[in-house]
Amino acid sequence: MNSPDDTAKAATYRPRRAALNWVDYLVIGATALTFAAVVAANNPHVARAQTHSTLIPAAELPAQVSAPGELPGMIRARIGLALAAR
């Protein structure tokens, strides 16, 4: 009844190629390097400059001589410069 050609044949196992190629490995490596750079840049233990205070105490600030409104000559000079610029 059945000829030898009509009988079911067992499929042979063929291993597939690797799912990732070299471009995929480059992308994974670049992602890992970017992540490491961001972590290194935001590491609070490395950022030592942030722990030191750079504020100048009030005693070390230079004294202010006067406000510009108190010197009428300065106001006239500003008006003169503004008119000359036109």
PDB file with one MODEL, atoms N, CA, C and O in Angstrom:
MODEL        1
ATOM      1  N   MET A   1       0.805  -1.188   0.000  1.00  0.00           N
ATOM      2  CA  MET A   1       0.000   0.000   0.000  1.00  0.00           C
ATOM      3  C   MET A   1       0.849   1.253   0.000  1.00  0.00           C
ATOM      4  O   MET A   1       0.804   2.049  -0.938  1.00  0.00           O
ATOM      5  N   ASN A   2       1.618   1.422   1.052  1.00  0.00           N
ATOM      6  CA  ASN A   2       2.477   2.603   1.105  1.00  0.00           C
ATOM      7  C   ASN A   2       3.818   2.263   0.485  1.00  0.00           C
ATOM      8  O   ASN A   2       4.425   1.235   0.784  1.00  0.00           O
ATOM      9  N   SER A   3       4.251   3.133  -0.367  1.00  0.00           N
ATOM     10  CA  SER A   3       5.580   2.939  -0.926  1.00  0.00           C
ATOM     11  C   SER A   3       6.602   3.512   0.051  1.00  0.00           C
ATOM     12  O   SER A   3       6.229   4.307   0.913  1.00  0.00           O
ATOM     13  N   PRO A   4       7.842   3.149  -0.048  1.00  0.00           N
ATOM     14  CA  PRO A   4       8.858   3.666   0.871  1.00  0.00           C
ATOM     15  C   PRO A   4       9.002   5.185   0.799  1.00  0.00           C
ATOM     16  O   PRO A   4       9.463   5.794   1.764  1.00  0.00           O
ATOM     17  N   ASP A   5       8.632   5.797  -0.285  1.00  0.00           N
ATOM     18  CA  ASP A   5       8.746   7.253  -0.414  1.00  0.00           C
ATOM     19  C   ASP A   5       7.633   7.981   0.328  1.00  0.00           C
ATOM     20  O   ASP A   5       7.808   9.145   0.688  1.00  0.00           O
ATOM     21  N   ASP A   6       6.501   7.339   0.567  1.00  0.00           N
ATOM     22  CA  ASP A   6       5.369   7.973   1.230  1.00  0.00           C
ATOM     23  C   ASP A   6       5.472   7.948   2.749  1.00  0.00           C
ATOM     24  O   ASP A   6       4.687   8.626   3.412  1.00  0.00           O
ATOM     25  N   THR A   7       6.381   7.215   3.315  1.00  0.00           N
ATOM     26  CA  THR A   7       6.463   7.116   4.772  1.00  0.00           C
ATOM     27  C   THR A   7       7.056   8.398   5.348  1.00  0.00           C
ATOM     28  O   THR A   7       7.849   9.080   4.700  1.00  0.00           O
ATOM     29  N   ALA A   8       6.657   8.707   6.566  1.00  0.00           N
ATOM     30  CA  ALA A   8       7.142   9.928   7.231  1.00  0.00           C
ATOM     31  C   ALA A   8       8.602   9.762   7.595  1.00  0.00           C
ATOM     32  O   ALA A   8       9.033   8.709   8.063  1.00  0.00           O
ATOM     33  N   LYS A   9       9.340  10.809   7.373  1.00  0.00           N
ATOM     34  CA  LYS A   9      10.761  10.778   7.703  1.00  0.00           C
ATOM     35  C   LYS A   9      10.996  11.667   8.919  1.00  0.00           C
ATOM     36  O   LYS A   9      10.338  12.697   9.068  1.00  0.00           O
ATOM     37  N   ALA A  10      11.912  11.284   9.774  1.00  0.00           N
ATOM     38  CA  ALA A  10      12.260  12.085  10.944  1.00  0.00           C
ATOM     39  C   ALA A  10      13.102  13.271  10.487  1.00  0.00           C
ATOM     40  O   ALA A  10      14.031  13.126   9.692  1.00  0.00           O
ATOM     41  N   ALA A  11      12.763  14.430  11.000  1.00  0.00           N
ATOM     42  CA  ALA A  11      13.517  15.644  10.654  1.00  0.00           C
ATOM     43  C   ALA A  11      14.838  15.623  11.406  1.00  0.00           C
ATOM     44  O   ALA A  11      14.874  15.361  12.608  1.00  0.00           O
ATOM     45  N   THR A  12      15.898  15.895  10.710  1.00  0.00           N
ATOM     46  CA  THR A  12      17.206  15.946  11.363  1.00  0.00           C
ATOM     47  C   THR A  12      17.369  17.293  12.053  1.00  0.00           C
ATOM     48  O   THR A  12      16.849  18.309  11.593  1.00  0.00           O
ATOM     49  N   TYR A  13      18.100  17.284  13.167  1.00  0.00           N
ATOM     50  CA  TYR A  13      18.326  18.506  13.946  1.00  0.00           C
ATOM     51  C   TYR A  13      19.475  19.283  13.323  1.00  0.00           C
ATOM     52  O   TYR A  13      20.572  18.758  13.135  1.00  0.00           O
ATOM     53  N   ARG A  14      19.202  20.532  13.010  1.00  0.00           N
ATOM     54  CA  ARG A  14      20.244  21.417  12.482  1.00  0.00           C
ATOM     55  C   ARG A  14      20.415  22.575  13.461  1.00  0.00           C
ATOM     56  O   ARG A  14      19.488  23.363  13.647  1.00  0.00           O
ATOM     57  N   PRO A  15      21.566  22.688  14.080  1.00  0.00           N
ATOM     58  CA  PRO A  15      21.757  23.812  15.014  1.00  0.00           C
ATOM     59  C   PRO A  15      21.722  25.134  14.247  1.00  0.00           C
ATOM     60  O   PRO A  15      22.295  25.264  13.165  1.00  0.00           O
ATOM     61  N   ARG A  16      21.030  26.114  14.844  1.00  0.00           N
ATOM     62  CA  ARG A  16      20.920  27.427  14.220  1.00  0.00           C
ATOM     63  C   ARG A  16      22.183  28.232  14.468  1.00  0.00           C
ATOM     64  O   ARG A  16      22.972  27.930  15.363  1.00  0.00           O
ATOM     65  N   ARG A  17      22.352  29.249  13.662  1.00  0.00           N
ATOM     66  CA  ARG A  17      23.475  30.169  13.889  1.00  0.00           C
ATOM     67  C   ARG A  17      23.261  30.932  15.177  1.00  0.00           C
ATOM     68  O   ARG A  17      22.166  30.926  15.739  1.00  0.00           O
ATOM     69  N   ALA A  18      24.305  31.587  15.641  1.00  0.00           N
ATOM     70  CA  ALA A  18      24.179  32.424  16.833  1.00  0.00           C
ATOM     71  C   ALA A  18      23.168  33.535  16.552  1.00  0.00           C
ATOM     72  O   ALA A  18      23.138  34.093  15.455  1.00  0.00           O
ATOM     73  N   ALA A  19      22.350  33.847  17.539  1.00  0.00           N
ATOM     74  CA  ALA A  19      21.309  34.849  17.344  1.00  0.00           C
ATOM     75  C   ALA A  19      21.892  36.257  17.284  1.00  0.00           C
ATOM     76  O   ALA A  19      21.261  37.154  16.724  1.00  0.00           O
ATOM     77  N   LEU A  20      23.080  36.472  17.846  1.00  0.00           N
ATOM     78  CA  LEU A  20      23.708  37.795  17.854  1.00  0.00           C
ATOM     79  C   LEU A  20      24.889  37.803  16.892  1.00  0.00           C
ATOM     80  O   LEU A  20      25.662  36.846  16.840  1.00  0.00           O
ATOM     81  N   ASN A  21      25.024  38.876  16.137  1.00  0.00           N
ATOM     82  CA  ASN A  21      26.195  39.017  15.283  1.00  0.00           C
ATOM     83  C   ASN A  21      27.123  40.077  15.868  1.00  0.00           C
ATOM     84  O   ASN A  21      26.884  40.562  16.974  1.00  0.00           O
ATOM     85  N   TRP A  22      28.163  40.437  15.151  1.00  0.00           N
ATOM     86  CA  TRP A  22      29.193  41.330  15.706  1.00  0.00           C
ATOM     87  C   TRP A  22      28.654  42.732  15.944  1.00  0.00           C
ATOM     88  O   TRP A  22      29.133  43.413  16.850  1.00  0.00           O
ATOM     89  N   VAL A  23      27.682  43.190  15.170  1.00  0.00           N
ATOM     90  CA  VAL A  23      27.108  44.512  15.389  1.00  0.00           C
ATOM     91  C   VAL A  23      26.356  44.541  16.713  1.00  0.00           C
ATOM     92  O   VAL A  23      26.409  45.530  17.444  1.00  0.00           O
ATOM     93  N   ASP A  24      25.660  43.461  17.014  1.00  0.00           N
ATOM     94  CA  ASP A  24      24.947  43.379  18.292  1.00  0.00           C
ATOM     95  C   ASP A  24      25.919  43.451  19.461  1.00  0.00           C
ATOM     96  O   ASP A  24      25.646  44.118  20.459  1.00  0.00           O
ATOM     97  N   TYR A  25      27.050  42.768  19.340  1.00  0.00           N
ATOM     98  CA  TYR A  25      28.045  42.818  20.412  1.00  0.00           C
ATOM     99  C   TYR A  25      28.642  44.219  20.553  1.00  0.00           C
ATOM    100  O   TYR A  25      28.934  44.652  21.667  1.00  0.00           O
ATOM    101  N   LEU A  26      28.826  44.933  19.440  1.00  0.00           N
ATOM    102  CA  LEU A  26      29.313  46.319  19.517  1.00  0.00           C
ATOM    103  C   LEU A  26      28.306  47.220  20.229  1.00  0.00           C
ATOM    104  O   LEU A  26      28.691  48.067  21.035  1.00  0.00           O
ATOM    105  N   VAL A  27      27.038  47.040  19.939  1.00  0.00           N
ATOM    106  CA  VAL A  27      25.998  47.859  20.584  1.00  0.00           C
ATOM    107  C   VAL A  27      25.941  47.558  22.077  1.00  0.00           C
ATOM    108  O   VAL A  27      25.811  48.473  22.891  1.00  0.00           O
ATOM    109  N   ILE A  28      26.038  46.286  22.440  1.00  0.00           N
ATOM    110  CA  ILE A  28      26.028  45.915  23.857  1.00  0.00           C
ATOM    111  C   ILE A  28      27.246  46.500  24.566  1.00  0.00           C
ATOM    112  O   ILE A  28      27.126  46.998  25.686  1.00  0.00           O
ATOM    113  N   GLY A  29      28.409  46.446  23.933  1.00  0.00           N
ATOM    114  CA  GLY A  29      29.618  47.017  24.529  1.00  0.00           C
ATOM    115  C   GLY A  29      29.536  48.525  24.680  1.00  0.00           C
ATOM    116  O   GLY A  29      29.947  49.070  25.704  1.00  0.00           O
ATOM    117  N   ALA A  30      29.010  49.205  23.669  1.00  0.00           N
ATOM    118  CA  ALA A  30      28.868  50.662  23.752  1.00  0.00           C
ATOM    119  C   ALA A  30      27.877  51.056  24.835  1.00  0.00           C
ATOM    120  O   ALA A  30      28.075  52.057  25.524  1.00  0.00           O
ATOM    121  N   THR A  31      26.817  50.283  24.988  1.00  0.00           N
ATOM    122  CA  THR A  31      25.840  50.559  26.037  1.00  0.00           C
ATOM    123  C   THR A  31      26.461  50.380  27.414  1.00  0.00           C
ATOM    124  O   THR A  31      26.226  51.188  28.313  1.00  0.00           O
ATOM    125  N   ALA A  32      27.255  49.323  27.584  1.00  0.00           N
ATOM    126  CA  ALA A  32      27.909  49.085  28.870  1.00  0.00           C
ATOM    127  C   ALA A  32      28.916  50.184  29.186  1.00  0.00           C
ATOM    128  O   ALA A  32      28.998  50.633  30.329  1.00  0.00           O
ATOM    129  N   LEU A  33      29.681  50.624  28.192  1.00  0.00           N
ATOM    130  CA  LEU A  33      30.652  51.706  28.419  1.00  0.00           C
ATOM    131  C   LEU A  33      29.955  53.023  28.751  1.00  0.00           C
ATOM    132  O   LEU A  33      30.424  53.772  29.608  1.00  0.00           O
ATOM    133  N   THR A  34      28.851  53.307  28.087  1.00  0.00           N
ATOM    134  CA  THR A  34      28.098  54.532  28.377  1.00  0.00           C
ATOM    135  C   THR A  34      27.542  54.496  29.794  1.00  0.00           C
ATOM    136  O   THR A  34      27.606  55.488  30.520  1.00  0.00           O
ATOM    137  N   PHE A  35      27.000  53.353  30.180  1.00  0.00           N
ATOM    138  CA  PHE A  35      26.472  53.212  31.537  1.00  0.00           C
ATOM    139  C   PHE A  35      27.583  53.398  32.562  1.00  0.00           C
ATOM    140  O   PHE A  35      27.382  54.072  33.573  1.00  0.00           O
ATOM    141  N   ALA A  36      28.752  52.810  32.316  1.00  0.00           N
ATOM    142  CA  ALA A  36      29.876  52.950  33.253  1.00  0.00           C
ATOM    143  C   ALA A  36      30.341  54.401  33.342  1.00  0.00           C
ATOM    144  O   ALA A  36      30.702  54.868  34.422  1.00  0.00           O
ATOM    145  N   ALA A  37      30.338  55.118  32.216  1.00  0.00           N
ATOM    146  CA  ALA A  37      30.759  56.524  32.233  1.00  0.00           C
ATOM    147  C   ALA A  37      29.770  57.384  33.012  1.00  0.00           C
ATOM    148  O   ALA A  37      30.179  58.292  33.735  1.00  0.00           O
ATOM    149  N   VAL A  38      28.488  57.114  32.875  1.00  0.00           N
ATOM    150  CA  VAL A  38      27.481  57.888  33.610  1.00  0.00           C
ATOM    151  C   VAL A  38      27.588  57.607  35.105  1.00  0.00           C
ATOM    152  O   VAL A  38      27.483  58.527  35.916  1.00  0.00           O
ATOM    153  N   VAL A  39      27.794  56.358  35.472  1.00  0.00           N
ATOM    154  CA  VAL A  39      27.943  56.016  36.891  1.00  0.00           C
ATOM    155  C   VAL A  39      29.199  56.665  37.460  1.00  0.00           C
ATOM    156  O   VAL A  39      29.173  57.181  38.577  1.00  0.00           O
ATOM    157  N   ALA A  40      30.295  56.648  36.710  1.00  0.00           N
ATOM    158  CA  ALA A  40      31.541  57.251  37.195  1.00  0.00           C
ATOM    159  C   ALA A  40      31.408  58.763  37.334  1.00  0.00           C
ATOM    160  O   ALA A  40      31.974  59.347  38.258  1.00  0.00           O
ATOM    161  N   ALA A  41      30.672  59.405  36.434  1.00  0.00           N
ATOM    162  CA  ALA A  41      30.508  60.856  36.497  1.00  0.00           C
ATOM    163  C   ALA A  41      29.608  61.277  37.651  1.00  0.00           C
ATOM    164  O   ALA A  41      29.751  62.381  38.176  1.00  0.00           O
ATOM    165  N   ASN A  42      28.696  60.421  38.047  1.00  0.00           N
ATOM    166  CA  ASN A  42      27.753  60.768  39.106  1.00  0.00           C
ATOM    167  C   ASN A  42      28.092  60.121  40.439  1.00  0.00           C
ATOM    168  O   ASN A  42      27.256  60.107  41.342  1.00  0.00           O
ATOM    169  N   ASN A  43      29.287  59.591  40.581  1.00  0.00           N
ATOM    170  CA  ASN A  43      29.693  58.948  41.826  1.00  0.00           C
ATOM    171  C   ASN A  43      29.982  60.021  42.874  1.00  0.00           C
ATOM    172  O   ASN A  43      30.888  60.830  42.673  1.00  0.00           O
ATOM    173  N   PRO A  44      29.251  60.055  43.976  1.00  0.00           N
ATOM    174  CA  PRO A  44      29.477  61.127  44.965  1.00  0.00           C
ATOM    175  C   PRO A  44      30.806  61.004  45.693  1.00  0.00           C
ATOM    176  O   PRO A  44      31.293  61.991  46.243  1.00  0.00           O
ATOM    177  N   HIS A  45      31.403  59.821  45.711  1.00  0.00           N
ATOM    178  CA  HIS A  45      32.685  59.664  46.409  1.00  0.00           C
ATOM    179  C   HIS A  45      33.840  60.235  45.605  1.00  0.00           C
ATOM    180  O   HIS A  45      34.876  60.584  46.171  1.00  0.00           O
ATOM    181  N   VAL A  46      33.675  60.332  44.309  1.00  0.00           N
ATOM    182  CA  VAL A  46      34.735  60.877  43.463  1.00  0.00           C
ATOM    183  C   VAL A  46      34.659  62.399  43.417  1.00  0.00           C
ATOM    184  O   VAL A  46      35.686  63.065  43.285  1.00  0.00           O
ATOM    185  N   ALA A  47      33.473  62.946  43.523  1.00  0.00           N
ATOM    186  CA  ALA A  47      33.282  64.393  43.420  1.00  0.00           C
ATOM    187  C   ALA A  47      33.660  65.062  44.736  1.00  0.00           C
ATOM    188  O   ALA A  47      32.793  65.421  45.533  1.00  0.00           O
ATOM    189  N   ARG A  48      34.941  65.223  44.950  1.00  0.00           N
ATOM    190  CA  ARG A  48      35.426  65.806  46.206  1.00  0.00           C
ATOM    191  C   ARG A  48      35.254  67.315  46.236  1.00  0.00           C
ATOM    192  O   ARG A  48      35.164  67.899  47.315  1.00  0.00           O
ATOM    193  N   ALA A  49      35.206  67.955  45.082  1.00  0.00           N
ATOM    194  CA  ALA A  49      35.102  69.415  45.042  1.00  0.00           C
ATOM    195  C   ALA A  49      33.754  69.896  45.573  1.00  0.00           C
ATOM    196  O   ALA A  49      33.631  71.042  46.006  1.00  0.00           O
ATOM    197  N   GLN A  50      32.760  69.042  45.541  1.00  0.00           N
ATOM    198  CA  GLN A  50      31.455  69.463  46.014  1.00  0.00           C
ATOM    199  C   GLN A  50      31.392  69.519  47.537  1.00  0.00           C
ATOM    200  O   GLN A  50      30.500  70.171  48.081  1.00  0.00           O
ATOM    201  N   THR A  51      32.303  68.860  48.237  1.00  0.00           N
ATOM    202  CA  THR A  51      32.248  68.837  49.689  1.00  0.00           C
ATOM    203  C   THR A  51      32.831  70.107  50.300  1.00  0.00           C
ATOM    204  O   THR A  51      32.493  70.456  51.431  1.00  0.00           O
ATOM    205  N   HIS A  52      33.703  70.803  49.569  1.00  0.00           N
ATOM    206  CA  HIS A  52      34.329  72.011  50.098  1.00  0.00           C
ATOM    207  C   HIS A  52      33.441  73.223  49.838  1.00  0.00           C
ATOM    208  O   HIS A  52      32.871  73.368  48.757  1.00  0.00           O
ATOM    209  N   SER A  53      33.333  74.069  50.815  1.00  0.00           N
ATOM    210  CA  SER A  53      32.518  75.268  50.671  1.00  0.00           C
ATOM    211  C   SER A  53      33.321  76.338  49.947  1.00  0.00           C
ATOM    212  O   SER A  53      34.466  76.613  50.308  1.00  0.00           O
ATOM    213  N   THR A  54      32.726  76.938  48.933  1.00  0.00           N
ATOM    214  CA  THR A  54      33.398  78.005  48.186  1.00  0.00           C
ATOM    215  C   THR A  54      32.770  79.358  48.491  1.00  0.00           C
ATOM    216  O   THR A  54      33.021  80.323  47.768  1.00  0.00           O
ATOM    217  N   LEU A  55      31.968  79.452  49.531  1.00  0.00           N
ATOM    218  CA  LEU A  55      31.349  80.717  49.892  1.00  0.00           C
ATOM    219  C   LEU A  55      32.365  81.633  50.556  1.00  0.00           C
ATOM    220  O   LEU A  55      33.203  81.187  51.339  1.00  0.00           O
ATOM    221  N   ILE A  56      32.282  82.916  50.235  1.00  0.00           N
ATOM    222  CA  ILE A  56      33.176  83.908  50.834  1.00  0.00           C
ATOM    223  C   ILE A  56      32.468  84.480  52.059  1.00  0.00           C
ATOM    224  O   ILE A  56      31.327  84.930  51.956  1.00  0.00           O
ATOM    225  N   PRO A  57      33.128  84.470  53.213  1.00  0.00           N
ATOM    226  CA  PRO A  57      32.485  85.051  54.400  1.00  0.00           C
ATOM    227  C   PRO A  57      32.277  86.557  54.222  1.00  0.00           C
ATOM    228  O   PRO A  57      32.979  87.199  53.440  1.00  0.00           O
ATOM    229  N   ALA A  58      31.317  87.109  54.946  1.00  0.00           N
ATOM    230  CA  ALA A  58      30.985  88.529  54.816  1.00  0.00           C
ATOM    231  C   ALA A  58      32.153  89.420  55.199  1.00  0.00           C
ATOM    232  O   ALA A  58      32.275  90.527  54.675  1.00  0.00           O
ATOM    233  N   ALA A  59      33.016  88.966  56.100  1.00  0.00           N
ATOM    234  CA  ALA A  59      34.153  89.786  56.522  1.00  0.00           C
ATOM    235  C   ALA A  59      35.162  89.961  55.396  1.00  0.00           C
ATOM    236  O   ALA A  59      35.901  90.946  55.390  1.00  0.00           O
ATOM    237  N   GLU A  60      35.214  89.035  54.444  1.00  0.00           N
ATOM    238  CA  GLU A  60      36.190  89.111  53.355  1.00  0.00           C
ATOM    239  C   GLU A  60      35.644  89.806  52.112  1.00  0.00           C
ATOM    240  O   GLU A  60      36.390  90.012  51.154  1.00  0.00           O
ATOM    241  N   LEU A  61      34.379  90.169  52.102  1.00  0.00           N
ATOM    242  CA  LEU A  61      33.813  90.860  50.952  1.00  0.00           C
ATOM    243  C   LEU A  61      34.309  92.293  50.895  1.00  0.00           C
ATOM    244  O   LEU A  61      34.477  92.923  51.939  1.00  0.00           O
ATOM    245  N   PRO A  62      34.551  92.829  49.697  1.00  0.00           N
ATOM    246  CA  PRO A  62      34.981  94.227  49.605  1.00  0.00           C
ATOM    247  C   PRO A  62      33.836  95.166  49.976  1.00  0.00           C
ATOM    248  O   PRO A  62      32.665  94.873  49.733  1.00  0.00           O
ATOM    249  N   ALA A  63      34.198  96.284  50.561  1.00  0.00           N
ATOM    250  CA  ALA A  63      33.176  97.258  50.968  1.00  0.00           C
ATOM    251  C   ALA A  63      32.642  97.976  49.739  1.00  0.00           C
ATOM    252  O   ALA A  63      33.399  98.319  48.831  1.00  0.00           O
ATOM    253  N   GLN A  64      31.335  98.200  49.716  1.00  0.00           N
ATOM    254  CA  GLN A  64      30.730  98.932  48.614  1.00  0.00           C
ATOM    255  C   GLN A  64      30.792 100.422  48.931  1.00  0.00           C
ATOM    256  O   GLN A  64      30.389 100.859  50.009  1.00  0.00           O
ATOM    257  N   VAL A  65      31.297 101.187  47.985  1.00  0.00           N
ATOM    258  CA  VAL A  65      31.494 102.615  48.210  1.00  0.00           C
ATOM    259  C   VAL A  65      30.150 103.332  48.246  1.00  0.00           C
ATOM    260  O   VAL A  65      29.832 104.010  49.223  1.00  0.00           O
ATOM    261  N   SER A  66      29.367 103.187  47.193  1.00  0.00           N
ATOM    262  CA  SER A  66      28.056 103.825  47.154  1.00  0.00           C
ATOM    263  C   SER A  66      27.240 103.193  46.040  1.00  0.00           C
ATOM    264  O   SER A  66      27.772 102.529  45.151  1.00  0.00           O
ATOM    265  N   ALA A  67      25.967 103.412  46.110  1.00  0.00           N
ATOM    266  CA  ALA A  67      25.083 102.929  45.055  1.00  0.00           C
ATOM    267  C   ALA A  67      25.118 103.913  43.897  1.00  0.00           C
ATOM    268  O   ALA A  67      25.378 105.096  44.115  1.00  0.00           O
ATOM    269  N   PRO A  68      24.864 103.464  42.672  1.00  0.00           N
ATOM    270  CA  PRO A  68      24.920 104.390  41.529  1.00  0.00           C
ATOM    271  C   PRO A  68      23.898 105.524  41.638  1.00  0.00           C
ATOM    272  O   PRO A  68      24.126 106.596  41.076  1.00  0.00           O
ATOM    273  N   GLY A  69      22.785 105.325  42.337  1.00  0.00           N
ATOM    274  CA  GLY A  69      21.789 106.379  42.467  1.00  0.00           C
ATOM    275  C   GLY A  69      22.272 107.544  43.304  1.00  0.00           C
ATOM    276  O   GLY A  69      21.706 108.635  43.224  1.00  0.00           O
ATOM    277  N   GLU A  70      23.295 107.341  44.097  1.00  0.00           N
ATOM    278  CA  GLU A  70      23.788 108.401  44.958  1.00  0.00           C
ATOM    279  C   GLU A  70      24.781 109.313  44.256  1.00  0.00           C
ATOM    280  O   GLU A  70      25.122 110.372  44.783  1.00  0.00           O
ATOM    281  N   LEU A  71      25.241 108.933  43.104  1.00  0.00           N
ATOM    282  CA  LEU A  71      26.190 109.753  42.359  1.00  0.00           C
ATOM    283  C   LEU A  71      25.503 110.309  41.103  1.00  0.00           C
ATOM    284  O   LEU A  71      25.368 109.595  40.109  1.00  0.00           O
ATOM    285  N   PRO A  72      25.075 111.562  41.140  1.00  0.00           N
ATOM    286  CA  PRO A  72      24.362 112.119  39.983  1.00  0.00           C
ATOM    287  C   PRO A  72      25.218 112.174  38.721  1.00  0.00           C
ATOM    288  O   PRO A  72      24.685 112.112  37.614  1.00  0.00           O
ATOM    289  N   GLY A  73      26.525 112.289  38.871  1.00  0.00           N
ATOM    290  CA  GLY A  73      27.397 112.311  37.698  1.00  0.00           C
ATOM    291  C   GLY A  73      27.361 110.998  36.942  1.00  0.00           C
ATOM    292  O   GLY A  73      27.476 110.976  35.716  1.00  0.00           O
ATOM    293  N   MET A  74      27.204 109.913  37.666  1.00  0.00           N
ATOM    294  CA  MET A  74      27.140 108.603  37.020  1.00  0.00           C
ATOM    295  C   MET A  74      25.855 108.473  36.210  1.00  0.00           C
ATOM    296  O   MET A  74      25.852 107.885  35.129  1.00  0.00           O
ATOM    297  N   ILE A  75      24.770 109.021  36.735  1.00  0.00           N
ATOM    298  CA  ILE A  75      23.494 108.950  36.019  1.00  0.00           C
ATOM    299  C   ILE A  75      23.596 109.778  34.738  1.00  0.00           C
ATOM    300  O   ILE A  75      23.130 109.351  33.681  1.00  0.00           O
ATOM    301  N   ARG A  76      24.200 110.953  34.833  1.00  0.00           N
ATOM    302  CA  ARG A  76      24.362 111.789  33.641  1.00  0.00           C
ATOM    303  C   ARG A  76      25.266 111.102  32.622  1.00  0.00           C
ATOM    304  O   ARG A  76      25.029 111.211  31.419  1.00  0.00           O
ATOM    305  N   ALA A  77      26.288 110.404  33.080  1.00  0.00           N
ATOM    306  CA  ALA A  77      27.187 109.702  32.167  1.00  0.00           C
ATOM    307  C   ALA A  77      26.451 108.574  31.458  1.00  0.00           C
ATOM    308  O   ALA A  77      26.669 108.340  30.269  1.00  0.00           O
ATOM    309  N   ARG A  78      25.588 107.881  32.173  1.00  0.00           N
ATOM    310  CA  ARG A  78      24.818 106.802  31.547  1.00  0.00           C
ATOM    311  C   ARG A  78      23.854 107.367  30.503  1.00  0.00           C
ATOM    312  O   ARG A  78      23.693 106.797  29.424  1.00  0.00           O
ATOM    313  N   ILE A  79      23.229 108.470  30.828  1.00  0.00           N
ATOM    314  CA  ILE A  79      22.292 109.089  29.870  1.00  0.00           C
ATOM    315  C   ILE A  79      23.066 109.539  28.633  1.00  0.00           C
ATOM    316  O   ILE A  79      22.616 109.346  27.504  1.00  0.00           O
ATOM    317  N   GLY A  80      24.239 110.144  28.858  1.00  0.00           N
ATOM    318  CA  GLY A  80      25.070 110.595  27.735  1.00  0.00           C
ATOM    319  C   GLY A  80      25.502 109.437  26.859  1.00  0.00           C
ATOM    320  O   GLY A  80      25.509 109.563  25.635  1.00  0.00           O
ATOM    321  N   LEU A  81      25.871 108.289  27.468  1.00  0.00           N
ATOM    322  CA  LEU A  81      26.263 107.120  26.673  1.00  0.00           C
ATOM    323  C   LEU A  81      25.083 106.563  25.894  1.00  0.00           C
ATOM    324  O   LEU A  81      25.234 106.126  24.753  1.00  0.00           O
ATOM    325  N   ALA A  82      23.909 106.580  26.512  1.00  0.00           N
ATOM    326  CA  ALA A  82      22.735 106.068  25.822  1.00  0.00           C
ATOM    327  C   ALA A  82      22.369 106.945  24.638  1.00  0.00           C
ATOM    328  O   ALA A  82      21.958 106.438  23.594  1.00  0.00           O
ATOM    329  N   LEU A  83      22.514 108.273  24.791  1.00  0.00           N
ATOM    330  CA  LEU A  83      22.215 109.176  23.675  1.00  0.00           C
ATOM    331  C   LEU A  83      23.270 109.070  22.579  1.00  0.00           C
ATOM    332  O   LEU A  83      22.951 109.186  21.396  1.00  0.00           O
ATOM    333  N   ALA A  84      24.503 108.855  22.960  1.00  0.00           N
ATOM    334  CA  ALA A  84      25.574 108.748  21.971  1.00  0.00           C
ATOM    335  C   ALA A  84      25.466 107.443  21.178  1.00  0.00           C
ATOM    336  O   ALA A  84      25.917 107.379  20.035  1.00  0.00           O
ATOM    337  N   ALA A  85      24.883 106.420  21.764  1.00  0.00           N
ATOM    338  CA  ALA A  85      24.771 105.119  21.089  1.00  0.00           C
ATOM    339  C   ALA A  85      23.706 105.127  20.012  1.00  0.00           C
ATOM    340  O   ALA A  85      23.721 104.270  19.129  1.00  0.00           O
ATOM    341  N   ARG A  86      22.786 106.071  20.061  1.00  0.00           N
ATOM    342  CA  ARG A  86      21.718 106.135  19.049  1.00  0.00           C
ATOM    343  C   ARG A  86      22.233 106.606  17.782  1.00  0.00           C
ATOM    344  O   ARG A  86      21.480 106.723  16.815  1.00  0.00           O
TER     345      ARG A  86
ENDMDL
END
